[in-house]
Amino acid sequence: MASYKSFCWNMGTTSLRWKEMACAIERQLLLLNAFWSMPENQGREWQANPALQEHFYGYLKAHGFLSGNAGNPAKDARQKTSGLCELGLIDDNRRLTPAGETLLKVAQSGDFASDGNLLDLSRDAWIYFLQLLKCSKRKSKDWCVRPYVLLLHVLNTVGEVSWDVFARLLPLCVNREITARIVARLTSGQAIDVAETVDAILADLEGLREARETFVNARTIDTHTILQAGLNRDGSTYDASYLAVYETLWALVHARANDTQAIKSFDRALGHCRLKNYWREYFFADGKRLRRERPIFGAQDERVFRNAFFTLLHRFKAFALLDDYADLNRRYFGLSDTVRFSEGKVRLTPLAASFANAIAPWLETHAWSACAALPQTCPLETILKGQSIPGQDTLFRAATGRTREAIEAEGGLEAVLRKTRAEAFIARIDRSFPREAVIELLALLENRANDAEVRRRVSKEADVPTIFEYLLAIAWYYVSERRGDILDYVGVSLDADFLPKTHAGGGRADIVWQYAALPPHYPAHTLLLEGTLAERDTQRRMEMEPVSRHLGDYLLTHPGATAYALFVATTLHPNVVSDFRSRKDYQYYNADGTQSIVGMKIIPLDTAMLRAILERHLPYTTLHPLFDAHFHAPDAPPAWLAALRAKLSD
């Protein structure tokens, strides 16, 4: 009997789907480091030690990393840490590797800004980039692949690919020959048929060839024959339901008529299959009309029909597996901030594309080999041993078409890099977050029951508070009539698609907006924009002290500066408003009491008021004098807030 052989690679495991992957990795490194530093765990071995593994599961749960009760805590602990092993951040004994320790130091510092590396990546993304260059997958003795290196090779060759190609064809590239076939089809100038390409690759697999021959030549098709044809690894009866699919579909093909009852029988048979959605999408238009134009309906005899049925059976099995892996692959590659996934396309960032082109021979040579240095912290030169590496200015000139003279004329490489990234971020805002979308998302955030929808529309790699701060910055960019450096002011970490991502350390930077003087509307000043989703007593406890402290510390460290704060929340606690109002005459000291400032201007807004500002297109040139007059009004806090709400709604 033919045996199943793995035909594709994947990153991670489908039994573990982290939310906010970068944050989850950082938190696990922090927790593992603390766990192993506990006296009772020092010197203990992880391997073949379910008691210790279960203890770590409890440790993760106690620290809020997971919830619920796993049926097998030891197994769950192994799965929760398997992704870190794959990236070389921990070893099989779940101890941090040198690479993991390097990332841990970045997470502990809370400083993720670029350190001037070759691709101008954040410090954590650069570490992931180096690790992904070394990371390999081996599913059998027949093949070994470095998935990220393969991705760079393919994208360097073809420019960009569709999501379907990324999800369903790229993981099939397990050797040079298959990769060359797929790349040839992608560069042929003709639209690639993903399904036909998958069929052709599967048809060449030795195990499937044998199973196909047995199925087509069987004397009768029964449950045993179907199970043999399925080569299923998930249990001996998993494919038994396909016997009814086979029989009802053959009846339709053989009858060659639109018999309503026969069609219903076929649809009912599909309803018992785990992959019914793939079959129904293929055979039914709009879920109703049978697609008689499908090639299988042209089968002249049962042998031809069996061959076509076998092809579809394994096509849909492959699709289901590949689609299950696709989001994991995207998220692992996304850790490097070098790959953009937008508008149904997958492409490299400009600098990453230039880098891939510069080392093209190395990519093609090393896409099929393992790297012993995966656990180590080593520079790019060591990973690319024997390959010359161009400088950043060379990569940037290639990415933008700018000459060295043009770069210098625009203020040097650092200034031009920043300007280029800002332009790309603004393009993302215009495309994905127009004013109307921001208004809708702010409204959704007012009811925390809509958090899943907010994350779906913005990013699954960020928690909702991070998304709120991101939207707040974009909203204020519109209010400021697009004045100012939005890339600098946004305050949260951004991925390659300029979407927000969450880090484990928390303590996100405030949104600090710098305004140059614009007579007669306002003088030069700084605005600290702070937001929270905390409500009621939680808001009072979390925000009353930090907001005034941030503004006070800013004023103390910038003597002579003019600065004030806006506090934005979905709802405003009366005592929070009262506290901020009292800061008008408040004396604020530094830590040792040697310096102080008198009076702080803090204006509270709720998201309904912010939405009114956006809906009415009120510009900052109007709002600044309005806020200033409001600050000096004599009203008590409730009336004071009501007066501002009325002015913004007029």
C-alpha positions in Angstrom: 0.0 0.0 0.0 1.3 3.5 -0.8 2.4 5.6 2.1 1.9 9.3 2.8 4.9 11.6 2.3 5.1 15.2 3.2 5.0 17.4 0.1 5.3 20.9 1.6 7.1 22.9 4.2 5.5 25.1 6.8 6.6 27.5 9.6 5.3 26.8 13.1 2.6 24.3 14.0 -1.1 24.6 13.4 -1.8 23.4 17.0 -0.3 26.7 18.1 -1.7 30.0 16.8 -0.4 32.9 18.7 -2.2 36.3 18.8 0.3 39.2 18.5 3.1 36.9 17.7 6.0 39.3 18.4 4.6 40.1 21.8 4.0 36.4 22.5 7.6 35.5 21.7 9.0 38.3 23.8 6.7 37.3 26.8 7.7 33.7 26.5 11.4 34.6 26.5 10.9 36.7 29.6 8.9 34.0 31.3 11.3 31.2 30.4 14.2 33.3 31.6 12.5 33.8 34.9 11.3 30.2 35.2 14.8 28.8 34.8 16.3 31.3 37.3 14.0 29.9 40.0 16.2 27.9 42.5 13.9 24.8 42.3 14.3 24.7 38.5 18.0 25.1 38.1 19.8 22.1 36.9 16.6 20.3 35.8 16.1 18.8 32.3 13.2 19.6 30.1 13.4 16.5 27.9 11.4 13.5 29.0 10.3 15.4 32.1 6.5 15.8 31.9 6.3 16.9 35.5 8.6 19.9 34.8 6.7 20.7 31.6 3.4 20.7 33.5 5.0 22.9 36.1 5.9 25.4 33.3 2.4 25.2 31.9 1.1 26.3 35.4 3.8 29.0 35.5 2.5 30.4 32.1 -1.0 30.3 33.3 -0.2 32.0 36.6 1.4 34.9 34.7 -1.5 35.4 32.4 0.1 34.0 29.2 -2.7 31.4 28.7 -6.0 30.5 30.2 -8.2 27.5 30.4 -7.3 24.0 31.4 -5.4 21.9 28.9 -6.2 18.2 28.8 -2.5 17.4 28.7 -0.6 20.4 30.3 2.9 18.9 29.5 2.1 18.6 25.8 0.6 22.0 25.8 3.8 23.5 27.3 5.8 21.7 24.6 3.6 23.1 21.9 3.6 26.7 23.4 7.4 26.8 23.2 7.9 24.9 19.9 7.9 28.0 17.8 10.8 29.5 19.7 12.8 26.3 19.1 12.1 26.6 15.4 13.4 30.1 15.3 16.5 29.1 17.2 15.7 31.3 20.2 15.6 28.4 22.6 17.1 24.9 22.4 15.3 21.5 22.6 15.8 21.7 26.4 13.9 25.1 26.4 17.0 27.1 27.5 17.6 30.4 25.8 20.2 30.3 23.1 22.6 33.2 22.4 20.2 34.4 19.8 17.3 34.2 22.3 19.3 36.1 24.9 20.0 38.9 22.4 16.2 39.2 21.7 15.5 39.1 25.4 17.8 42.0 26.1 16.0 44.1 23.4 12.6 43.2 25.0 13.8 44.0 28.5 15.1 47.4 27.3 11.8 48.4 25.7 13.9 50.1 23.0 12.9 48.6 19.6 14.0 51.5 17.4 16.4 50.8 14.5 20.1 50.7 15.5 21.3 51.6 12.0 21.3 48.1 10.6 21.6 47.4 6.9 17.8 47.3 6.2 16.8 50.1 8.6 14.7 47.5 10.6 13.7 47.8 14.2 16.1 46.0 16.6 13.8 43.1 17.1 12.9 42.7 13.4 16.6 42.7 12.5 17.1 39.8 14.9 14.2 37.9 13.4 15.6 38.7 9.9 18.9 37.1 10.8 17.2 34.1 12.4 14.9 33.5 9.4 17.9 33.5 7.1 19.3 30.6 9.0 16.0 28.7 9.8 15.4 25.5 7.8 12.7 22.8 7.6 13.3 19.1 6.9 10.3 16.9 6.5 12.0 13.9 5.1 15.5 12.7 4.2 14.7 13.7 0.6 14.6 17.5 1.1 15.6 20.4 3.3 14.4 24.0 2.7 15.2 27.4 4.2 11.7 28.9 3.7 12.6 32.5 4.1 15.6 32.2 1.9 13.4 30.5 -0.7 10.8 33.3 -0.4 13.6 35.9 -1.0 14.8 33.9 -4.0 11.3 33.6 -5.6 10.3 37.2 -5.0 13.6 38.4 -6.3 13.0 36.4 -9.5 9.3 37.2 -10.1 8.9 40.6 -8.3 5.6 39.8 -6.4 3.1 37.0 -6.1 -0.6 36.7 -5.4 -1.8 35.5 -2.0 -2.9 32.2 -3.7 0.6 31.6 -5.0 2.2 32.4 -1.6 -0.2 30.2 0.2 -0.6 27.2 -2.2 2.5 27.1 -4.4 5.5 28.5 -2.5 5.3 25.8 0.2 5.5 23.1 -2.5 8.9 24.4 -3.4 10.8 21.6 -1.6 13.7 21.3 -4.1 15.3 23.1 -7.0 13.3 21.2 -9.7 9.9 22.0 -8.3 10.9 25.6 -7.6 12.2 26.1 -11.2 8.9 24.7 -12.6 6.8 27.1 -10.5 9.1 30.1 -11.2 9.0 29.3 -14.9 5.2 29.4 -14.9 5.2 32.6 -12.9 7.5 34.3 -15.3 5.9 33.0 -18.5 3.8 36.1 -19.0 0.6 34.0 -18.7 -1.7 33.8 -15.7 -0.8 30.9 -13.6 -3.5 28.3 -12.8 -2.8 27.5 -9.1 -5.0 24.4 -9.0 -3.5 22.9 -12.2 0.0 23.6 -10.9 -0.8 21.9 -7.6 -2.3 18.9 -9.4 0.8 18.6 -11.6 3.2 18.6 -8.7 1.2 16.1 -6.7 0.9 13.8 -9.7 4.7 13.4 -9.6 4.8 12.2 -6.0 5.8 8.6 -5.9 3.3 7.7 -3.1 0.4 9.3 -4.9 1.3 7.7 -8.3 1.0 4.3 -6.7 -2.2 5.1 -4.9 -3.8 6.6 -8.0 -2.9 3.4 -10.0 -4.5 1.2 -7.3 -7.6 3.3 -7.2 -8.2 3.6 -10.9 -7.6 -0.2 -11.5 -9.6 -1.4 -8.5 -12.3 -4.0 -9.3 -14.9 -2.1 -7.2 -14.9 1.1 -5.2 -15.8 0.5 -1.6 -14.9 2.0 1.8 -11.5 0.1 1.8 -10.6 1.4 -1.6 -11.5 5.0 -0.7 -9.4 4.8 2.5 -6.4 3.5 0.5 -6.8 6.2 -2.0 -6.9 9.0 0.6 -3.5 8.2 2.2 -4.9 9.8 5.3 -2.8 10.2 8.4 -5.6 11.3 10.7 -7.3 8.0 11.3 -8.3 5.0 9.4 -11.9 6.1 8.9 -11.3 9.8 8.1 -12.0 9.4 4.4 -14.9 7.0 4.6 -17.5 9.7 3.9 -16.0 10.1 0.4 -17.5 6.9 -0.8 -20.9 8.5 -0.9 -19.4 11.5 -2.7 -17.9 9.2 -5.3 -21.1 7.3 -5.8 -23.4 10.3 -6.1 -21.0 12.2 -8.3 -20.6 9.2 -10.6 -24.4 9.0 -10.8 -24.5 12.6 -12.0 -21.7 12.1 -14.5 -23.1 8.9 -15.8 -26.6 10.2 -16.1 -25.5 13.4 -17.8 -28.7 15.1 -16.8 -29.7 17.7 -14.3 -31.7 15.4 -12.1 -32.7 17.5 -9.1 -32.8 14.5 -6.7 -29.4 13.3 -7.8 -27.9 16.8 -7.3 -29.4 16.9 -3.8 -28.0 13.5 -3.0 -24.5 14.7 -4.1 -24.8 17.8 -2.0 -26.0 15.8 1.1 -23.0 13.5 0.6 -20.7 16.5 0.6 -22.2 17.7 3.8 -20.6 14.8 5.7 -17.1 15.6 4.5 -14.7 17.8 6.5 -13.6 19.5 3.3 -17.1 20.1 2.0 -16.5 23.8 1.4 -13.8 23.1 -1.1 -15.9 20.6 -3.0 -19.0 22.8 -2.9 -17.2 25.9 -4.1 -15.8 23.9 -7.0 -19.0 22.1 -8.0 -21.7 24.7 -7.2 -22.1 28.3 -8.4 -23.6 30.6 -5.7 -24.1 27.5 -3.6 -27.0 26.3 -5.9 -26.3 25.7 -9.6 -24.3 22.6 -10.5 -21.3 23.6 -12.5 -21.7 21.1 -15.4 -18.7 22.7 -17.2 -16.3 21.1 -14.8 -14.0 18.7 -16.7 -15.0 15.6 -14.6 -18.5 15.7 -16.2 -16.9 15.0 -19.6 -15.5 11.6 -18.4 -16.4 8.9 -21.0 -16.0 5.9 -18.7 -15.5 5.1 -15.0 -11.7 4.8 -15.3 -11.4 8.3 -16.6 -13.9 9.5 -13.9 -11.8 7.7 -11.1 -8.7 9.4 -12.3 -10.4 12.8 -12.2 -12.0 12.1 -8.8 -8.6 11.1 -7.3 -7.1 14.3 -8.6 -9.8 16.4 -6.9 -9.6 14.4 -3.7 -6.0 15.2 -3.3 -6.2 18.7 -4.6 -8.7 19.7 -1.9 -6.7 17.8 0.7 -3.6 19.8 -0.3 -5.6 23.1 -0.4 -6.9 22.5 3.1 -3.4 21.8 4.5 -1.8 24.7 2.6 -4.5 27.1 3.6 -4.1 26.0 7.2 -0.4 26.8 7.1 -0.6 30.0 5.1 -1.4 32.4 7.9 1.3 30.9 10.1 3.8 31.3 7.3 2.8 34.9 6.8 3.1 35.7 10.4 6.5 34.1 10.8 7.9 35.9 7.8 6.2 39.1 9.0 8.4 39.1 12.1 11.2 40.4 9.9 9.3 43.4 8.7 10.7 42.8 5.2 7.7 41.3 3.5 4.5 43.3 2.7 1.1 41.5 2.6 -1.4 43.9 1.1 -4.0 44.2 -1.6 -3.8 40.5 -2.2 -0.1 40.7 -3.1 3.1 39.5 -1.4 6.2 41.6 -2.1 9.4 42.6 -0.4 10.0 46.0 1.1 12.1 48.2 -1.3 15.3 47.8 0.8 14.8 44.0 1.3 14.2 43.6 -2.5 17.5 45.4 -3.2 19.2 43.2 -0.7 17.7 40.0 -2.2 18.8 41.1 -5.7 22.3 41.9 -4.4 22.8 38.4 -3.0 20.8 36.4 -5.6 23.5 33.7 -6.2 23.7 33.1 -2.4 19.9 32.7 -2.1 19.7 30.2 -4.9 22.6 28.2 -3.5 21.6 28.1 0.1 17.8 27.7 -0.1 18.2 24.0 0.1 20.5 23.5 3.1 20.5 23.7 6.9 22.5 26.2 8.9 24.3 25.0 12.0 24.6 28.6 13.3 20.8 29.0 13.9 21.1 29.2 17.7 24.0 31.6 17.6 24.1 35.4 17.6 26.2 36.1 14.5 26.5 39.0 12.1 25.1 39.0 8.6 28.6 38.6 7.2 29.0 35.2 9.0 25.6 34.0 7.7 26.4 35.0 4.2 30.0 33.7 4.3 31.6 34.2 0.9 29.0 36.6 -0.3 29.8 40.3 -0.6 27.3 42.6 1.0 26.6 46.0 -0.4 26.3 49.1 1.8 23.0 50.6 2.8 23.5 53.6 0.5 24.0 51.2 -2.5 20.8 49.3 -1.6 18.9 52.4 -1.2 20.0 53.8 -4.6 19.0 50.5 -6.2 15.6 50.6 -4.4 14.7 54.2 -5.3 16.7 55.0 -8.4 18.3 57.9 -6.5 21.9 58.8 -7.2 24.4 59.5 -4.5 24.3 63.2 -5.3 20.5 63.2 -5.0 20.6 61.5 -1.6 23.1 64.1 -0.3 21.1 66.9 -1.8 18.0 65.7 0.2 19.9 65.7 3.5 21.7 62.4 3.5 20.7 58.8 3.6 19.1 58.8 7.0 16.8 61.7 6.1 15.8 60.2 2.7 15.1 56.8 4.3 12.8 58.5 6.8 11.1 60.5 4.2 10.5 57.4 2.0 9.1 55.5 5.0 6.8 58.4 5.9 5.5 58.6 2.3 4.8 54.9 2.4 3.0 55.2 5.7 0.9 58.0 4.5 0.0 55.9 1.4 -1.2 53.2 3.8 -3.3 55.7 5.7 -4.9 57.0 2.6 -5.6 53.4 1.3 -6.8 51.7 4.5 -7.7 54.4 7.0 -9.5 57.3 5.3 -11.2 59.7 7.7 -14.5 57.8 7.4 -12.9 54.5 8.4 -11.3 56.1 11.5 -14.6 57.5 12.6 -16.2 54.0 12.2 -13.5 52.3 14.1 -13.6 54.8 16.9 -17.3 54.1 17.2 -16.7 50.4 17.3 -14.2 50.9 20.1 -16.9 52.5 22.3 -18.4 49.1 22.6 -15.7 46.6 23.6 -17.9 43.8 22.4 -16.6 44.8 18.9 -12.9 44.2 19.6 -12.7 41.2 17.3 -14.0 43.3 14.4 -11.6 46.1 15.2 -8.6 43.7 15.1 -9.9 42.1 11.9 -10.1 45.6 10.2 -6.8 46.9 11.5 -4.3 44.2 12.6 -4.2 40.8 14.4 -0.6 41.5 15.5 -1.7 44.3 17.9 -3.9 44.3 21.0 -6.8 46.7 21.0 -5.2 49.4 23.3 -2.3 49.6 20.8 -4.8 49.8 17.9 -6.6 52.6 19.7 -3.4 54.6 20.1 -2.6 54.0 16.4 -6.0 55.3 15.3 -5.7 58.2 17.7 -2.5 59.3 15.9 -4.1 58.9 12.5 -7.2 60.9 13.6 -4.9 63.7 14.8 -3.0 63.6 11.6 -6.3 64.6 9.9 -7.1 67.1 12.5 -3.7 68.7 12.0 -4.4 69.0 8.3 -1.6 66.5 7.6 1.0 68.8 9.2 3.9 67.1 11.1 5.9 63.9 11.0 3.2 61.2 11.4 5.9 58.5 11.4 7.6 60.1 14.4 4.4 61.0 16.2 2.5 57.7 15.9 4.1 56.3 19.1 3.6 52.6 18.4 5.7 50.0 16.6 4.8 49.4 13.0 5.3 46.4 10.8 6.4 46.3 7.1 2.8 47.2 6.1 2.8 50.1 8.5 0.2 48.5 10.7 0.6 48.5 14.5 2.2 45.7 16.5 2.3 45.1 20.2 5.4 44.4 22.3 5.6 42.6 25.6 7.1 45.4 27.6 4.1 47.7 27.3 4.7 51.3 28.2 4.1 52.5 24.7 5.5 56.0 23.9 3.1 58.9 24.1 2.0 60.6 20.9 4.0 63.8 21.0 3.0 66.3 18.3 5.4 69.2 17.6 3.7 72.3 16.2 5.7 75.1 14.6 4.3 78.5 15.1 1.4 79.3 12.7 0.3 82.9 13.3 -2.4 83.9 14.1 -3.7 80.5 15.1 -1.1 79.3 17.6 2.5 79.7 18.8 5.2 77.0 18.6 4.2 74.3 21.1 4.1 70.6 21.9 0.9 68.5 22.3 1.0 65.2 24.3 -1.8 63.1 23.1 -2.7 60.2 25.4 -5.5 57.7 25.1 -7.0 54.9 27.1 -9.7 52.3 26.8 -9.9 51.9 30.6 -13.3 52.8 32.1 -14.8 53.9 35.4 -12.6 53.2 38.5 -10.0 51.5 36.4 -9.6 54.7 34.4 -9.2 56.7 37.6 -6.6 54.4 39.0 -4.6 54.0 35.7 -4.7 57.4 34.1 -5.0 60.2 36.7 -1.4 60.0 37.8 0.4 59.0 34.6 -1.0 61.7 32.3 -0.1 64.5 34.6 3.3 62.9 35.3 4.1 62.7 31.6 3.2 66.3 31.0 4.9 67.5 34.2 8.1 65.6 33.3 8.0 66.9 29.8 7.8 70.5 31.0 10.5 70.0 33.6 12.9 68.5 31.0 12.1 71.2 28.4 12.4 74.5 30.3 10.6 77.3 28.6 8.7 75.1 26.3 4.9 75.5 25.8 3.2 72.2 26.1 -0.2 70.7 27.0 -1.9 67.3 27.0 -5.1 65.9 25.4 -6.6 62.9 27.1 -8.9 60.8 25.0 -11.0 57.9 26.3 -14.1 56.1 25.2 -15.9 57.4 28.3 -14.7 59.9 30.9 -14.9 59.3 34.6 -16.1 62.4 36.4 -13.2 62.3 39.0 -10.7 62.0 36.2 -12.1 65.2 34.6 -12.0 66.9 38.0 -8.4 65.8 38.7 -7.2 67.1 35.3 -9.1 70.4 35.9 -7.4 70.8 39.3 -4.0 70.6 37.6 -4.5 74.2 36.3 -3.0 75.5 39.5 -1.1 72.4 40.6 2.6 72.5 41.5 4.6 69.6 40.1 8.1 68.6 41.3 10.9 66.5 40.0 11.9 63.3 41.9 14.2 65.1 44.4 12.0 68.1 44.8 14.6 70.6 43.5 12.6 71.7 40.5 9.0 72.4 39.9 6.5 73.9 37.5 3.1 75.5 38.3 0.0 74.7 36.4 -0.6 72.1 33.7 -3.1 72.2 30.9 -4.9 68.9 30.3 -8.0 68.8 28.1 -10.1 65.6 28.3 -12.1 64.4 25.3 -14.2 61.2 24.8 -14.2 59.4 21.5 -17.6 60.7 20.7 -16.2 64.3 20.8 -13.2 63.2 18.7 -15.6 61.7 16.2 -17.5 65.0 16.1 -14.2 66.8 15.4 -13.5 64.4 12.5 -17.0 64.5 11.1 -17.2 68.3 11.1 -13.6 68.5 9.7 -12.6 70.8 12.5 -8.9 71.7 11.9 -6.4 72.2 14.6 -6.2 75.9 13.7 -9.7 76.1 15.0 -9.3 73.7 17.9 -6.2 75.2 19.5 -7.8 78.6 20.3 -11.0 76.8 21.3 -9.1 74.5 23.8 -7.2 77.5 25.1 -10.3 79.5 25.8 -11.9 76.4 27.3 -8.9 75.9 29.6 -9.3 79.4 31.1 -13.1 79.1 31.5 -14.2 79.4 35.2 -16.8 76.5 35.1 -16.7 73.6 37.5 -15.6 70.2 36.0 -19.1 68.8 34.9 -20.2 72.1 33.3 -16.7 72.6 31.9 -16.8 69.3 30.1 -20.4 69.8 28.9 -19.5 73.2 27.5 -16.7 71.8 25.4 -18.9 69.0 24.2 -21.5 71.5 23.1 -18.9 73.6 21.2 -17.6 70.6 19.3 -21.1 69.5 18.4 -22.4 72.9 17.2 
